[in-house]
Amino acid sequence: MIKTEKILHLKSCRGRKVRVVREHYLRERVPCYSGVCQADCVNDGKVLPEDLTHYVVPDVGVVVDYLEILEFRELQGIVFTQTACQAVQHSKGRRQYNRLRNLLKDPRHDCVLFANEFQEYSYCLREKGESQEKWQTRCVYSAAVWYYNHLAGMMDIVMITEDQEAVAQYSCLNSGVYVISVQEYLQNFWPELQAAHELYSSISQALQEKEGEGKEKEYAEHLPAEVLEAGIKSGRYIQGKLKVSKHRPQTEAFVMMEGFSNKSTETGWRVLVHGDKNRNRATDTDVVVAELLPKSEWRWRATALTEGQGEEKSGEDNGSKALPTGRIVGILQRNWRDYVVTFPPREGTQSQSRNSQRILAVPWDHRIPKIRISTQQADALQDHRVVVRIDSWESTSFYPNGHSVRVLGRAGELETEVQTILIENCINELLFSDAQLRELPANSLDNPWKVDPAQEAERRDLRESHLVFSIDPKGCEDVDDTLSVRSLAGGEVLELGVHIADVTHFVTEGSLTDLEARSRATTYYLADRRYDMLPAVLSADLCSLLGGVDRYAMSVLWELDAHTLNVKDVWYGRTIIRSSYQLHYELAQALLGGERAEVPELAQLGPDEKEAKLAQLTRALKMLTDVGRHLRAQRDRGGALELEGLEVRAQLDEERNITALVPRQPLEVHETVAECMIYANHWVARKIQEIFPHQALLRCHPHPQQELFGQLVEVARAKGFTIETGTNKALADSLDQAVDPQDPLVNRLLRMMTTQAMPQALYFSTGAQSRDQYYHYGLALDRYTHFTSPIRRYADIIVHRLLIAAIAMETGAGPGKALASNKELQEMARHINQRNLAAKQTQKLSIELFQCLYFKERDPQTDERCVADAVIYSILDDGVLAFVPEYGARAPVYMKNREGQVVSAGQDGSCEWQSGSVRRYPDRVTTTSSRGTSTFRLFDHITVRISVQSTHCHADRLNFEVISNKPYHSAGSQQPRSQGRSQLVQEVVRLAEEAYQQAQEKAARRPRFSTEEREFCQSKTPNLYSLLEEVRELALMDLEMVPQVCATTA
Ligand SMILES: [Zn+2]
């Protein structure tokens, strides 16, 4: 080993130059991580494949500025030098450095790190007078040469650099080591990778523009990190996550403090930040440091529907106090993500900048400020939605600077809008890669999948002994749960079985499929399509517990006392099953009801055999129903809540059950199946928690905060009902009582409001919470987890692995592979929770998109479908929020317009605009004009006209105009709402397809912006997935009022 000195000239974060001398040790052997290695390097970990034409070694400048391009998975054989990595760390900060490290770790990316500065023959001493940049480039070149020699000339090496002098200087020195520019590299090696070319030109534009910015300060400088830290410690500053108001994104934002209960009781849990100067360049979700302003400068938050009204109300007016108000002095962590922006029309809001290529793009998300983009495509991209990234936001710049990443398409087109929703929720790259698909087992006609004899020996074989069947919605492909029930010991024992798809048998931990599923965390359901967590060969075939075929399963079998149904014994383990019947809900219910229903599996049999089999199946269904009723009653006694959309019902229905959409006649068999699944989840939770008390993945549903029930209680009282919120039992009972026989919608709305006041159910690691926090409030169970849907939820995959490890521990075999630590598991839980929230948000937005596209096609003045019955569910200062059951849509109804006129109802109920005034009461809004006083109460049915408010840069919104304060009656309004819903989706899809066809025909005339279209679409089957979740998301309360929202999104 050779010792030498390394002299570094670093720039401190405040721009000061620092000279650092370090002892530096050189070695002869430094691993190359190449599959071509001839020198027996110890290459543990990721290794570059042999079958490439070349390896590419990016120069420091390329890694620092163009890392995004190197992130394309298509690019293979990338060698990152230590020199370049350190440069990223020094010049770009921790976030970018972590990004690079993650890239190096990720097996889906074909790149490695070479410790060139420790390699005796590749390290270069810095020469006197040599600039840092020149020296770094020389180091990287030297590393490239080392590779060529080390691999004995068997692999060509391409060094890419943006330094033209380096190209001239080095390109002729060694044959086999090529030095070219990034642009040249992309053109020669990746001519088809259009996205990379576009990204390259967009980043280089942005870099050019960055030079020559103005000097005048628009914002205060951020304080240095040490000062912020000291300030937080001393209590002078407050740290938290910035949450920008959805309704007043320009002026209102809050710093949400974490763990607000313990300190600064005076300020509470959030600090208002008013105006963009005080916000000081922080963007939504950044971790910021704020300073409180003097109390005299504290402000109120606005509550009016229309901007500018009721903004400056005084404290007495609504009885509330001014909020602690502050200004942001520093940013601890930027949480910039990919943003979708719209390029403005040329004549529109152009920046007055000297360069006509710089434009201000408007983010789709209202909460994000305009982003300045330098581009040569400003004309071509007018009215297009484009994905951009923010590069920087200097104090001298009024807007942040960014660059475009890719073009989604023309604003307003279905595919563009769907992709926009996905990207805004950080759902990217929804394609399964070839490498990943190669991992999967095949199942084709020539090469059918078979049960492996080794597995047959290891698993409990239930194929002959058990009558296994599934009950799902019609047309369900991914069957992840099946049931069995039989009578044992002469009728004294009843054995109940839940058999779940054995996904972890096929998805090995750490495999590419596993990593992909983990990063997706869930299947995403949109109004017209879904994006699966697992590839179809697993989700719809090998893991799916289809009828009549052998499948692997994870089973839980309970032996219950036939009389008391108490549990005598539980068995957990891997099994082989063959499901006999793939029933759907209606069929199962018909069999239970004694109807003569045709069971497809029995169609070919003779009458006697058919009769016998049918009797056997019906008997099993009846036994199951008894068990289900018993289990349900048990939980009811514990205080389980029946909330629409809460897990009680949604557990099974969550992603599949259409029938639960029709709330009037839920089939009992739904509940029966749901109860069995809840039971299995509960017993698996018990098992893994007992064996792994500090590292099991469970799901809790925290006790709701009493104060959040305020609105619910008040609203119910207005209707003459008392809601008790003390315990879940009391709440469940009082909700059952709150029924208006005239209007079933009242009870539904109250239940939805209850759901809104509830915290989210969350996954957690048992080591991260105390035992009393494990409780699941909604289900009234002391422990709960997700085990029954491994095909579409990653949490269940983790739980399956834990259960297998637990069984192994019990048999004394040890857990096998090292389990995730409590910390790792908690990190995973956070990721899954966050992805679930994104999935819900995506679904909600996609449903709203379809609603808008549907109404956009109609003329609200003439089309009768635009007039509907609506019910008022919330009161605001100058209007109400209303819900239209027919379309499952909600929107504000303004009682006052911009001209200051108010809605005034005549004798017959018909409304018109008149000059007058509005007044708000807790349970009603009244308007007064020359025609008299009109009142709009909570739960009143009114007639609204639905139209679409188009904003071009953002999502369209529905607008309800009240046309009568009386309910709407028409012949068509009696049909079930869900029917209207699926028709709505189908019609929008049909129109979009027509438009797509037309566009294809016109494509010759148009540039190729539609290439990205449909790229991510995996399954286009219209998904009839329930409204249930959407109804649950129905925001009956302003979510920003709910403190735990920030905790769950964190
Ligand atoms: Zn080697």
Boltz pocket constraint, residues with backbone or C-beta under 6 A from the ligand:
constraints:
  - pocket:
      binder: B
      contacts: [[A, 30], [A, 31], [A, 32], [A, 33], [A, 34], [A, 37], [A, 38], [A, 39], [A, 40], [A, 41], [A, 150]]
      max_distance: 6.0
